[in-house]
Amino acid sequence: MTYGPSAGQLVRPPEHQHDEPYVPVFTDARRDELDVILSRYPTKMAALLPALWIVQDTHGWVSEAAVEEVAGVLDLTAAYVKGVLSFYTMYHQHPVGKHFVQVCTTTPCNVCGAEDVVKAFLEHTGCGELGLTSDGGRFTVIEVECLGACGFATPVMINNEFIESVTPERVARIVAEHD
Amino acid sequence: MGFPHSSHDRETPILSQYFGDPEARSLAGWRERGGYASLEKALGMDPVEIQNCIKDSGLRGRGGAGFPTGIKWSFMKPDGKQHYLCCNADESEPGTFKDREIMRWTPHALIEGVAIGAYAIYADTAYIYIRGEYAEPLRIVQAAVDEAYAAGILGDNAMGTGKRIEVHVHRGAGAYICGEETALMNSLEGRRGNPRIKPPFPAVSGLFGKPTTINNVETLAVVPHILREGASWYQTLGRHENMRSRGTKLFSVCGNIARPGNYEVTMGFPFGEFLNELCGGALPGREIKAVIPGGSSVPILTREEAEGAFMDYEGMVDAGTMLGSGGVIVFDDRQDMVKQIARLARFYAHESCAQCSQCREGTAWTTRILERIADGQGNARDFDTLLSIADNMTGKTICVLSDSCATPVVSGLKKFRDEFEAKLGPDHSRGVVPVLLTSNRTVAA
């Protein structure tokens, strides 16, 4: 199976992860969490972004089956959910590495050498190329547009962890700590 | 103060006075520093009184547009309808990272400002929309909101006054365009973040179709200070020559500069002194070549132009640019301006929501042509093509993302023309047919 680039993302997934059976997210504690979120808004639709976050926190990405589940829970159509999902670059529409590395390369970081940081990550993680996942599904590295920490160039996000002032020299150690 | 540096004696730290002080993060610590006294005072006032106080202070929106905050609030009338306040914490303008520090160090300052703002516009519910990448600020603000609810500051009986004020944190998911106020509302409603056509303006029909006010983090965070110290105190901050820009402003400084970080100075501060004294000037052995003073969407200044400018709304317009969000990006003599302007264009091409043709096509083609020039494959007619595209991208779309892409291209071509010309390919004089005329296909960048 081949995948084209999705909205803003160039992530290409390892294929085998598609075959695992889908485990519903919104049961028990996660369902309660969603109910609390729903109480904050006058419409069910407004809980869509939070619901997609819960799915991604649980499964690591948002699959077609998850889209169906979210649509059912929020009384939306799957096509609508997919339309919203594909607009936002932080949701993964394909499985990604266990450590999802985003390196900011927008102008303020670019002038401080961000491209060398990207090269160092591609080399030390073994990914080799942007968007590819390294052996064993460990790392995926992408370039990201402005992370909003320009004074701490170059900021890198690994999953929800924010690392500031990353230089190419620091990369080997950061990768080793996450491997 | 210039976090992560110690405060410079020429700074006026009001919003930033507790940056770097982890004790100010907790509710107890914030109360020790005088926190929530202004909210208590505000809840005893009439909303119109608060609106007037903010009007008199001269506070203008700190997100970039500079609209007077008190006037924006006064559009909201006690009409018995459900009203909403949205706090725009979707800080994504390249070069800007001030709201991040406000949320990281003084989350209660923001919550207090949000609560006062909500009350002042007759809203009982406020949403703080934080960009998805800000994992740490999200965690800190959510913890502070939880603390405020537990202490009875927020909720059905806010501070024991019987008034209802709900504040909810909403996480974005990676879209620069959601910092545009109508796109932010769409995103909050669970839609794609496409900006809406105005009118209707948000004060008439905003979030969930109800009257809504959207304010930036920095704007709301300063409100408790103004209520406590008074509008006339805020009026004293700023240069005498320009009474239209008052108060202090946080500037985020990044790029090729000795001391990057956040600095808080009074409006109208001399930009030359700011760059060379507070920020330490260029890196050793280097010279500053260009400065973008207000986030990536404003015109680029040469070093000479920047050093003569004053840092307020009017001062930056006089210098041919805009104050914007206060994100100062510095380029030194090592930088290839063509490459960096192409990189900025790529940012806009990536972030275009693609609903307006001028923006979707314009940002993509601008990027392709600029990257071709940066690769040494450009020809002289490319410049005219770029300017023509830029003209078609300016003032013709639903929001200003398209204009924001055109701005650095036009100002860059004008001010660094020699660098662009030096990049032209060997056969440029033969006048290769511009790519736009030969292509009948639409290709995204």
HADDOCK unambig.tbl for C-alpha pairs under 7 A between the chains (distance, minus, plus):
assign (segid A and resid 8 and name CA) (segid B and resid 350 and name CA) 6.63 0.50 0.50
assign (segid A and resid 45 and name CA) (segid B and resid 189 and name CA) 6.29 0.50 0.50
assign (segid A and resid 45 and name CA) (segid B and resid 190 and name CA) 5.21 0.50 0.50
assign (segid A and resid 46 and name CA) (segid B and resid 188 and name CA) 5.93 0.50 0.50
assign (segid A and resid 46 and name CA) (segid B and resid 189 and name CA) 4.18 0.50 0.50
assign (segid A and resid 46 and name CA) (segid B and resid 190 and name CA) 4.30 0.50 0.50
assign (segid A and resid 47 and name CA) (segid B and resid 190 and name CA) 6.44 0.50 0.50
assign (segid A and resid 48 and name CA) (segid B and resid 190 and name CA) 5.13 0.50 0.50
assign (segid A and resid 49 and name CA) (segid B and resid 190 and name CA) 6.00 0.50 0.50
assign (segid A and resid 84 and name CA) (segid B and resid 191 and name CA) 5.89 0.50 0.50
assign (segid A and resid 84 and name CA) (segid B and resid 192 and name CA) 4.97 0.50 0.50
assign (segid A and resid 87 and name CA) (segid B and resid 192 and name CA) 5.94 0.50 0.50
assign (segid A and resid 88 and name CA) (segid B and resid 173 and name CA) 5.48 0.50 0.50
assign (segid A and resid 88 and name CA) (segid B and resid 174 and name CA) 5.43 0.50 0.50
assign (segid A and resid 88 and name CA) (segid B and resid 175 and name CA) 5.93 0.50 0.50
assign (segid A and resid 89 and name CA) (segid B and resid 173 and name CA) 6.61 0.50 0.50
assign (segid A and resid 89 and name CA) (segid B and resid 174 and name CA) 5.14 0.50 0.50
assign (segid A and resid 89 and name CA) (segid B and resid 175 and name CA) 6.77 0.50 0.50
assign (segid A and resid 90 and name CA) (segid B and resid 173 and name CA) 5.14 0.50 0.50
assign (segid A and resid 90 and name CA) (segid B and resid 174 and name CA) 5.13 0.50 0.50
assign (segid A and resid 91 and name CA) (segid B and resid 173 and name CA) 6.88 0.50 0.50
assign (segid A and resid 106 and name CA) (segid B and resid 343 and name CA) 6.61 0.50 0.50
assign (segid A and resid 106 and name CA) (segid B and resid 344 and name CA) 6.89 0.50 0.50
assign (segid A and resid 106 and name CA) (segid B and resid 347 and name CA) 6.78 0.50 0.50
assign (segid A and resid 107 and name CA) (segid B and resid 340 and name CA) 6.00 0.50 0.50
assign (segid A and resid 107 and name CA) (segid B and resid 343 and name CA) 6.06 0.50 0.50
assign (segid A and resid 107 and name CA) (segid B and resid 344 and name CA) 6.04 0.50 0.50
assign (segid A and resid 108 and name CA) (segid B and resid 94 and name CA) 6.89 0.50 0.50
assign (segid A and resid 108 and name CA) (segid B and resid 95 and name CA) 6.05 0.50 0.50
assign (segid A and resid 108 and name CA) (segid B and resid 254 and name CA) 6.33 0.50 0.50
assign (segid A and resid 108 and name CA) (segid B and resid 255 and name CA) 5.02 0.50 0.50
assign (segid A and resid 108 and name CA) (segid B and resid 329 and name CA) 6.22 0.50 0.50
assign (segid A and resid 109 and name CA) (segid B and resid 255 and name CA) 6.73 0.50 0.50
assign (segid A and resid 111 and name CA) (segid B and resid 255 and name CA) 6.06 0.50 0.50
assign (segid A and resid 111 and name CA) (segid B and resid 256 and name CA) 6.93 0.50 0.50
assign (segid A and resid 111 and name CA) (segid B and resid 335 and name CA) 6.78 0.50 0.50
assign (segid A and resid 112 and name CA) (segid B and resid 255 and name CA) 6.11 0.50 0.50
assign (segid A and resid 112 and name CA) (segid B and resid 256 and name CA) 6.69 0.50 0.50
assign (segid A and resid 145 and name CA) (segid B and resid 347 and name CA) 6.39 0.50 0.50
assign (segid A and resid 146 and name CA) (segid B and resid 92 and name CA) 6.54 0.50 0.50
assign (segid A and resid 146 and name CA) (segid B and resid 94 and name CA) 5.65 0.50 0.50
assign (segid A and resid 147 and name CA) (segid B and resid 133 and name CA) 6.48 0.50 0.50
assign (segid A and resid 148 and name CA) (segid B and resid 91 and name CA) 6.69 0.50 0.50
assign (segid A and resid 148 and name CA) (segid B and resid 92 and name CA) 5.71 0.50 0.50
assign (segid A and resid 148 and name CA) (segid B and resid 94 and name CA) 6.69 0.50 0.50
assign (segid A and resid 148 and name CA) (segid B and resid 96 and name CA) 6.19 0.50 0.50
assign (segid A and resid 148 and name CA) (segid B and resid 97 and name CA) 5.23 0.50 0.50
assign (segid A and resid 149 and name CA) (segid B and resid 97 and name CA) 5.43 0.50 0.50
assign (segid A and resid 150 and name CA) (segid B and resid 95 and name CA) 5.51 0.50 0.50
assign (segid A and resid 150 and name CA) (segid B and resid 96 and name CA) 6.83 0.50 0.50
assign (segid A and resid 150 and name CA) (segid B and resid 97 and name CA) 6.62 0.50 0.50
assign (segid A and resid 150 and name CA) (segid B and resid 254 and name CA) 5.67 0.50 0.50
assign (segid A and resid 151 and name CA) (segid B and resid 253 and name CA) 6.14 0.50 0.50
assign (segid A and resid 151 and name CA) (segid B and resid 254 and name CA) 4.52 0.50 0.50
assign (segid A and resid 151 and name CA) (segid B and resid 260 and name CA) 5.10 0.50 0.50
assign (segid A and resid 151 and name CA) (segid B and resid 261 and name CA) 5.16 0.50 0.50
assign (segid A and resid 160 and name CA) (segid B and resid 135 and name CA) 5.89 0.50 0.50
